[in-house]
Amino acid sequence: MEFVDGPTLNQCLQDDSVSMDIKLDAIGAVFAEMRERHCIGIYEGDRRLVHFDSNTRNILLSPDGPVRIDFEMGRLSEKVDRSF
């Protein structure tokens, strides 16, 4: 496990000093990352890890892109298409 530096998506969206363009870019990056994970599950057959608690407090906005945290509810056995 490593330390990830950056605010949560929730903090970004609630911060009035952050421009709407930055907020929309952050949301777009999160959705792009979600789509990539979904495609890996469907097209590459790797359906072992699903993040059940995707909310704005469980997504960190790191300089390298969105990072999901809080996998306490994750399951290794459920297929992506059954849990989303």
Phi, psi and omega in degrees: 000144181231160176281132178245121182267131177149159179283163172284162176300322178300314179299318179299313184291332181273348185277113182292342180278352179269129183292157178297325178299317179294319179297316179293323176297319180296315179297318178298320179295321179294314180294323177296319179294320178297318179297318179299314179297319180297317179295322177299317181294320184275311189270333180256356175078005180271088186251030188272332187237121181234137178264108185277344186243057180279099174223171188295341178275346183252019177233116177267142178259090181272164176301336180270000181121179182295142178230125178274138177235174176068071180263023184298336180261003182297148179233138179272348187254343182279142177282148180304316184290345177267343189246359182254000000 
